Amino acid sequence: MTITMRSSTPHIARMQKIVVLGATSGIALEIQRQLARQGRELLLVARSPQRLSELQSDLLARGAQQVLTVAADLAQVQHHADIFGFVRQSFPDFDTVLLAYGAMEDQKTSEASIDVLLDELNVNFVSAAALLTLFAADLEQRRTGCLAAITSVAGDRGRRSNYVYGSAKGALSLFLQGLRSRLHPAGVTVITIKPGPVQTPMTDHLANSSRFAPPERVARDIIRALNRRSPDVLYTPWFWRPVMSAVRHLPETLFKRLAF
């Protein structure tokens, strides 16, 4: 566990102190770079101490006011209480939580191995829901703040090419919908972030990955939503909202025949 602090005059902003769960994911990296340039304060959680140390130095150099780091495997639910305890002690007035981790296994591998299937469901849904529940209770008690989680357009409908990953992301989106309703009376915002395919290490192996959205664009959309505390559901880039609306409304008799 590494802690580094740097102080200067804070910016006046609604979003000032952000906890990033899954700080070394492709999308999170670009989000954090942009937040650092805006002078925000960050607490980063990810598995690799070395990568966190390098990221910490980079973000401070880019202008972040404060960067704390915690090395932990977020997929291990038994570690969540310790992670949350450190955040409450070291970063008690955090106002924004962004959950940005996940894993996409090969669909055929998930079909052939129950262990791989269960691991993918745990990483993308079970562990995420457990972790968000801890932070939700804290913000609900304080009656302030924003929770946001990156899911995927893959969760809008089950496709033969990635339905294990998609079902986990779809479950997380449904969980966030219920959490949004629960926390609304307390004044806590919950944002569901649904990117289309993005150019990250997780998608490098996919066909046509060079045509995917650049992470810089997706990060700008996410930061704008976090600052505005809206919309409830963010599709990024924007055109995925009408695209997925059309996909959701295709009749099942037709959809099951589509080879994608």
C-alpha positions in Angstrom: 0.0 0.0 0.0 1.5 3.3 -1.1 0.3 6.8 0.0 1.4 10.0 -1.5 -0.1 13.5 -0.9 0.5 16.9 -2.5 -1.5 20.0 -1.6 -2.3 23.2 -3.4 -5.3 25.5 -3.7 -8.4 23.4 -4.6 -10.6 24.0 -7.6 -14.2 24.7 -7.0 -16.0 21.7 -8.4 -18.8 19.5 -7.6 -16.6 16.5 -8.2 -13.4 16.9 -6.3 -12.4 13.6 -4.6 -12.8 10.5 -6.6 -12.3 6.9 -5.7 -11.5 4.8 -8.8 -12.0 1.0 -8.4 -10.0 -0.7 -11.1 -7.6 2.2 -11.7 -5.4 0.4 -14.3 -8.1 -0.6 -16.7 -7.8 1.0 -20.2 -10.8 3.4 -19.8 -9.9 4.3 -16.2 -6.4 5.3 -17.2 -7.6 8.0 -19.6 -10.2 9.2 -17.2 -7.6 9.7 -14.5 -5.2 11.5 -16.8 -8.0 14.0 -17.7 -9.0 14.4 -14.0 -5.4 15.0 -13.0 -5.1 17.8 -15.5 -8.2 19.3 -13.8 -6.5 19.2 -10.4 -8.7 16.6 -8.8 -7.9 14.4 -5.8 -7.8 10.6 -6.4 -7.7 7.4 -4.5 -6.9 4.5 -6.8 -7.4 0.8 -6.3 -6.0 -1.9 -8.5 -4.1 -5.2 -8.3 -0.5 -4.3 -9.2 1.5 -2.2 -6.7 4.1 -1.4 -9.4 1.6 -0.2 -11.9 -0.1 1.9 -9.2 3.2 3.5 -8.2 3.9 4.4 -11.8 0.4 5.7 -12.3 0.6 7.7 -9.1 3.8 9.5 -10.2 2.3 10.2 -13.6 -0.9 11.7 -12.3 0.9 13.9 -9.8 3.1 15.2 -12.6 0.0 15.9 -14.7 -1.5 18.1 -11.9 -3.5 15.9 -9.5 -3.7 17.5 -6.1 -3.5 14.2 -4.2 -3.1 10.6 -5.3 -3.5 7.7 -2.8 -3.2 4.1 -3.9 -4.3 0.7 -2.6 -3.1 -2.5 -4.1 -5.8 -5.2 -3.9 -7.7 -7.7 -6.0 -11.2 -6.3 -6.3 -12.5 -9.6 -7.5 -11.8 -11.1 -4.0 -14.9 -10.1 -2.0 -13.2 -11.1 1.3 -10.9 -8.1 0.8 -13.6 -5.5 0.3 -14.1 -4.6 3.9 -10.4 -3.8 4.3 -10.4 -1.7 1.1 -13.4 0.2 2.2 -12.0 0.7 5.7 -8.9 2.3 4.2 -10.9 4.6 2.0 -13.1 5.8 4.9 -10.0 6.4 7.1 -7.7 8.1 4.5 -10.2 9.7 2.1 -13.3 10.2 4.3 -14.9 13.0 2.3 -14.8 11.4 -1.1 -17.7 12.5 -3.2 -17.5 10.3 -6.3 -16.9 6.5 -6.7 -16.2 5.1 -10.2 -16.1 1.3 -10.7 -14.1 0.6 -13.8 -12.9 -2.9 -13.7 -14.0 -6.0 -15.5 -12.8 -9.0 -17.6 -14.0 -10.4 -20.9 -13.1 -14.0 -21.5 -13.4 -15.8 -24.8 -17.0 -17.0 -25.1 -16.1 -20.5 -26.3 -13.8 -20.9 -23.3 -16.6 -19.8 -20.9 -18.9 -22.3 -22.5 -16.3 -25.1 -22.1 -15.3 -24.3 -18.5 -17.6 -23.8 -15.6 -14.7 -22.3 -13.6 -14.0 -19.7 -16.2 -17.7 -18.9 -16.5 -18.1 -18.5 -12.7 -15.0 -16.3 -12.6 -16.3 -14.0 -15.3 -19.6 -13.7 -13.6 -17.9 -12.9 -10.3 -15.5 -10.3 -11.7 -18.1 -8.5 -13.7 -21.1 -8.7 -11.5 -20.9 -10.4 -8.1 -17.8 -8.6 -6.8 -18.9 -5.3 -8.3 -22.3 -5.4 -6.7 -20.7 -6.3 -3.3 -18.3 -3.5 -3.5 -20.8 -0.9 -4.6 -23.1 -1.9 -1.7 -20.4 -0.9 0.8 -19.9 2.5 -0.8 -23.6 3.1 -1.3 -24.3 2.7 2.4 -21.7 5.3 3.2 -23.0 7.9 0.7 -26.6 7.2 1.7 -25.8 8.0 5.3 -24.0 11.2 4.3 -26.8 12.0 1.8 -24.5 13.2 -0.9 -22.2 12.0 -3.7 -22.2 9.9 -6.9 -21.7 6.3 -7.6 -20.9 5.3 -11.2 -20.0 2.0 -12.8 -18.9 1.0 -16.2 -21.0 -1.8 -17.7 -21.3 -2.4 -21.4 -23.8 -2.2 -24.3 -23.2 -6.0 -24.4 -25.5 -6.2 -21.4 -28.5 -4.8 -23.3 -29.2 -8.1 -25.0 -27.8 -11.6 -25.0 -25.8 -12.4 -28.2 -24.3 -15.8 -29.0 -20.8 -14.3 -29.4 -20.5 -13.0 -25.8 -23.6 -13.8 -23.7 -21.6 -14.8 -20.6 -19.9 -11.4 -20.4 -23.1 -9.7 -21.6 -25.2 -11.4 -18.9 -22.8 -10.3 -16.2 -22.8 -6.7 -17.4 -26.6 -6.8 -17.9 -27.0 -7.9 -14.3 -24.8 -5.1 -13.1 -26.9 -2.6 -15.1 -30.1 -3.9 -13.5 -28.4 -3.8 -10.1 -27.5 -0.2 -10.6 -31.0 0.6 -11.7 -32.4 -0.6 -8.4 -29.6 1.1 -6.5 -30.4 4.4 -8.2 -34.0 4.1 -7.0 -32.9 3.3 -3.5 -30.5 6.2 -3.2 -32.6 8.8 -4.9 -34.3 9.9 -1.7 -30.9 10.4 -0.1 -29.8 12.7 -2.9 -27.1 10.3 -4.1 -26.7 9.9 -7.9 -26.1 6.5 -9.5 -24.9 6.5 -13.1 -24.8 3.5 -15.4 -22.1 3.9 -18.0 -22.5 1.8 -21.2 -19.6 2.1 -23.6 -19.6 0.5 -27.0 -16.3 -1.2 -28.0 -13.3 0.8 -26.9 -9.7 0.6 -27.9 -8.2 -0.9 -24.8 -5.9 -3.9 -24.0 -9.1 -5.9 -23.2 -10.3 -5.6 -26.8 -7.0 -5.6 -28.7 -7.6 -9.2 -29.7 -11.0 -8.6 -31.3 -11.6 -8.2 -35.0 -11.7 -4.6 -36.2 -10.5 -3.3 -32.8 -8.8 -0.4 -34.6 -12.2 0.9 -35.5 -13.4 1.0 -31.9 -13.9 4.3 -30.0 -10.8 6.0 -28.7 -10.6 5.9 -24.9 -10.0 9.7 -24.9 -13.5 10.3 -26.3 -15.2 7.9 -23.9 -13.3 9.4 -21.0 -14.5 12.9 -21.8 -18.1 11.7 -22.0 -17.8 9.9 -18.6 -16.2 12.9 -16.9 -18.9 15.2 -18.2 -21.6 12.9 -16.8 -19.8 12.7 -13.4 -19.6 16.5 -13.2 -23.2 17.0 -14.2 -24.4 14.0 -12.1 -26.4 13.0 -15.2 -27.7 11.2 -17.2 -28.8 8.2 -15.2 -27.7 6.0 -18.1 -24.8 7.1 -20.3 -24.2 5.5 -23.7 -20.8 6.4 -25.1 -20.2 7.3 -27.8 -23.7 8.7 -28.0 -24.9 6.8 -31.1 -25.0 3.5 -29.1 -28.2 4.6 -27.5 -30.3 4.5 -30.7 -28.3 1.5 -32.0 -29.0 -0.6 -28.8 -32.7 0.6 -28.7 -33.1 -0.9 -32.2 -31.3 -4.1 -31.1 -33.5 -4.5 -28.0 -36.6 -4.2 -30.1 -35.7 -6.9 -32.6 -38.2 -9.8 -32.4 -36.7 -12.8 -30.7 -37.7 -15.0 -33.6 -35.4 -12.9 -35.8 -32.7 -12.1 -33.3 -31.8 -15.7 -32.5 -31.0 -16.3 -36.1 -28.4 -13.5 -36.3 -24.9 -14.8 -36.1 -23.3 -12.1 -34.0 
